[in-house]
Amino acid sequence: MNINTQKLYLNRLGALHTILAAILVANSSAGRAALKQLVGLLWDLYGPMTPHLPVKVVSYDSPNHVDTGDADLSDAGQTSSPIAEFRNYKDFTVGEIADRAMERSGTHYIARAVSHLPRNLSSAFGCSQDPGFGLGCMVASVPEREQSWRAAILATKDEDRLAECARNGIKVIISRRTPVIDIDNLAGSTGKSAIVPNLLLGHYKAEQIGAELAPMLFGLLSSASVSGDPAAVRNNAAAALLETAFAASPLSGNCVLRTFDGREITYTRGPVLDAIIPVAISSEYQAASSRDQLALRVAFQVLVLLCTPAFLEIQKLVTDARRKAVNQPQDGFPFIWRLGLSRRFCSEELSKAVVLDEARRYLVSKI
């Protein structure tokens, strides 16, 4: 779908001057590619007003050397004031992660999870797709992530930026809860291990500064993966689906993030995730035929969410799902109800089929 078709479609949907204050969090190189596309689309739609849009982008990804694309968005739209700010953290070796994890009983499980890996390896040398190592890197960078979460949340409420939007004719709708759009490759180690603890940290930081988050996950399933062994990709994607389904359920208050400095971080005011929008090509494993097309598809979904009242529609779905979870708890996790945008821009039936297929394969292999 080219940019002119997209602009025509958005114009038909209307509300082009309605932008949500949002944080876009990319946890994978595929997510980063989608955000690059998104920045370009926003620039094409809004031109010089783009730097003033109340959108903050923070990346919690592996170090640059494991990314397959250029993470520098400073040239997007030929502007010197990009709306995106990416943060990457120091690489860790398996030995460093294991030693820090063994210092406290609450994190011993991380040391056990990486015990099969040579101590001198890092994500630069083959560990980037190991779930245990991905979780260890996430926990090791908690102090830096806290600061990034704080900066990103506060940026959405920056009065000067919002006033500039108003002067440029952009109507800003800020919901009671700040939307967080997380684009994640569920088939990778970060997808399986870091989504839930990272969002727990975000909720924790938001509470400290008097804010609330409304996280929505665009999860790339195994058929939309860009690389990896098919068996490992299926395993990670299915495990990530089950983890995030739990985080979107009424039982999500049982999710705990134990840090290397001895803290236990929880969130009990509601589901950790508000909406799950799976992105799939089919119910069978296949690498995306075009990485650019996959990134464009995800970016366009996010763009429509930002530029139309679609967010209000998702909020209604979330409210309905929460009510159903209370009244009919026997139905289990209501995450299928939380697909939101996928029922408009993807095939709802395909999404359900892929989700169930991924989860069933994983459970059968583990039982």
C-alpha positions, -999 to 999 in steps of 0.1 A, spaced: 0 0 0 17 32 -11 16 65 8 -10 81 -14 -34 52 -8 -27 54 29 -34 92 30 -66 87 11 -77 60 35 -69 81 65 -88 110 51 -118 89 46 -116 77 82 -113 114 92 -99 130 124 -65 136 108 -59 163 133 -65 141 163 -33 127 179 -30 108 210 -2 114 235 16 81 234 48 63 241 60 39 214 82 12 228 101 -10 203 116 -42 217 130 -56 185 148 -47 153 115 -55 134 98 -30 158 125 -4 151 119 -8 113 82 -3 119 89 29 139 111 42 111 82 37 87 59 54 112 81 85 115 83 88 78 45 85 75 39 111 102 63 134 85 46 130 51 12 137 67 22 166 90 55 180 76 71 207 98 46 201 125 60 166 132 86 176 158 58 190 179 35 160 179 31 147 215 47 113 208 78 100 225 96 69 212 119 49 235 136 17 224 144 -11 249 163 -33 225 195 -53 225 228 -34 217 232 -19 182 254 -47 170 226 -73 170 202 -51 151 200 -56 114 190 -21 104 200 15 110 184 27 142 191 64 136 159 82 128 174 116 126 170 118 89 133 108 88 115 134 68 147 154 64 142 171 97 168 180 123 142 175 151 131 138 150 102 128 173 120 96 181 147 91 207 163 56 210 182 44 240 204 13 239 222 -2 268 256 -19 274 260 -55 263 264 -81 290 282 -114 290 265 -146 302 290 -147 331 281 -111 342 244 -119 341 248 -152 360 270 -137 387 246 -108 394 216 -132 393 232 -154 420 236 -125 444 200 -128 454 177 -157 458 149 -140 440 169 -139 408 186 -173 409 162 -185 382 179 -162 357 213 -178 365 197 -212 360 182 -201 327 215 -192 312 236 -220 327 237 -239 294 255 -210 277 293 -204 278 301 -176 303 321 -156 278 293 -153 252 272 -122 248 245 -111 224 272 -102 200 282 -139 198 250 -159 195 230 -153 227 206 -126 214 178 -151 208 181 -171 241 151 -163 263 170 -166 296 197 -143 284 172 -118 270 155 -116 304 188 -112 322 198 -83 300 164 -67 307 167 -70 345 204 -58 344 193 -26 327 165 -18 351 180 15 364 185 29 329 151 17 318 135 35 348 150 68 337 138 63 301 103 54 313 102 86 334 114 108 306 90 92 280 59 95 303 66 131 312 72 140 275 36 131 267 25 157 292 49 185 282 28 217 282 51 235 258 48 207 232 11 205 236 7 242 232 28 241 201 5 214 187 -25 236 194 -9 265 176 -3 242 146 -39 232 145 -34 197 160 -61 187 185 -46 166 212 -67 141 231 -50 129 262 -67 100 279 -67 95 316 -42 68 310 -12 74 287 -12 49 257 19 28 253 23 11 219 47 -18 221 59 -33 188 76 -66 196 89 -97 179 74 -124 200 96 -150 183 128 -135 197 142 -137 232 132 -102 241 96 -110 230 94 -141 252 111 -127 283 110 -90 285 76 -77 276 58 -83 309 87 -73 333 94 -42 311 57 -31 313 56 -38 351 85 -14 354 67 12 333 35 9 355 57 12 386 74 43 372 41 59 361 26 55 396 56 72 411 51 103 390 13 104 392 4 89 358 -12 57 344 -4 36 314 -26 19 289 -2 -6 271 -11 -21 238 10 -48 222 15 -53 185 31 -88 186 48 -103 156 39 -140 156 62 -167 142 49 -164 106 59 -128 107 93 -134 120 122 -121 99 148 -148 109 155 -177 132 152 -214 134 115 -224 128 112 -246 159 128 -220 182 107 -192 167 75 -212 172 85 -220 208 93 -184 217 62 -169 200 39 -194 217 55 -189 252 53 -151 247 16 -154 238 9 -173 270 29 -149 291 12 -118 277 -22 -134 279 -16 -139 316 -5 -102 318 -38 -92 302 -59 -113 325 -75 -106 359 -46 -126 375 -19 -103 362 -14 -89 397 6 -121 403 33 -108 379 65 -99 398 97 -82 386 126 -91 409 156 -68 403 193 -74 409 193 -47 436 167 -66 457 134 -49 448 102 -67 440 80 -46 416 44 -55 410 13 -38 396 -21 -46 411 -44 -19 397 -55 -38 366 -41 -59 338 -5 -52 328 -16 -52 292 -47 -35 279 -48 -48 243 -30 -74 222 -29 -70 185 -11 -100 169 5 -96 135 6 -128 114 10 -138 78 -4 -173 81 -8 -202 106 24 -218 93 60 -207 99 75 -186 71 98 -157 70 82 -125 58 87 -123 20 94 -86 24 107 -71 56 98 -36 44 62 -46 37 59 -61 71 73 -30 88 50 -8 67 19 -29 76 27 -26 113 35 11 110 3 18 92 -18 0 119 -1 22 146 -6 53 125 -43 47 121 -45 41 159 -28 75 165 -46 94 138 -82 82 143 -106 76 171 -96 39 170 -81 42 204 -115 49 219 -128 18 202 -100 -3 219 -108 13 252 -144 1 249 -132 -34 240 -109 -34 270 -137 -22 293 -160 -49 280 -133 -76 284 -126 -66 320 -163 -67 328 -166 -101 312 -136 -113 331 -153 -104 364 -187 -117 355 -176 -149 337 -142 -159 351 -147 -194 340 -140 -183 304 -104 -178 313 -81 -152 298 -100 -126 278 -71 -117 256 -88 -127 224 -113 -100 231 -84 -76 233 -73 -79 197 -87 -45 190 -74 -32 157 -68 -66 143 -105 -71 137 -105 -41 115 -72 -42 96 -64 -79 98 -85 -110 96 -100 -117 130 -105 -154 122 -69 -157 110 -56 -140 142 -76 -163 164 -65 -194 144 -28 -184 146 -29 -176 183 -46 -209 192 -23 -228 169 8 -212 185 -4 -218 220 -16 -254 214 17 -265 198 36 -250 228 15 -267 254 15 -301 237 53 -299 235 56 -291 272 30 -315 287 
